[in-house]
């Protein structure tokens, strides 16, 4: 929309209206009824018809176009990540039996549990050697046998603290282990 000096305009986003005093490219100077001069871009203004009061203003603009323009400029929020977690890679160990062996058909429950515990022990000791501070063991919910055995295993180490992993990420079926680095295993 083309504006000219002397036009009465109103801002789209603010309750400011007045008369155009100067046009410089896309920047328009508007003087309000109190004598203050404001700078706006042309896209921020709407032309008002006769008079400069809001009560009898007749607008000469397409409101739907203005609404669409404002809605398209809304920022989409991104999930925030805590500063410490931003750069820390997650070390996850999935102990579900189908991730540990090609087939568990010939294995007894005892054999499967031992394979899961041996894997957990090996990964925990690997993390200690490599000075990885946190590991998440994904064990699933089930009847809780593997979870109890893992707690017994982790309890044998004096430099390990363990607790339920983040519920939002893992639900109830995971345990997070923090390895305290200053104490020798």
Secondary structure, 3 states (H helix, E strand, C coil): CCCCCCCEEEECCCCCEEEEEEEECCEEEEEECCCCEEEEEHHHEEEECCCCCCCCCCECCCHHHHHHHHHHCCCCCCCCCCHHHHHCCCCEEECCHHHHCCCCCCCCHHHHHHHHHHHHHHHHHHHHHCCCCEEEEECCCCCCHHHHHHHHHHHCCCCEEEEECCHHHHCCCEEEEEECCCCCC
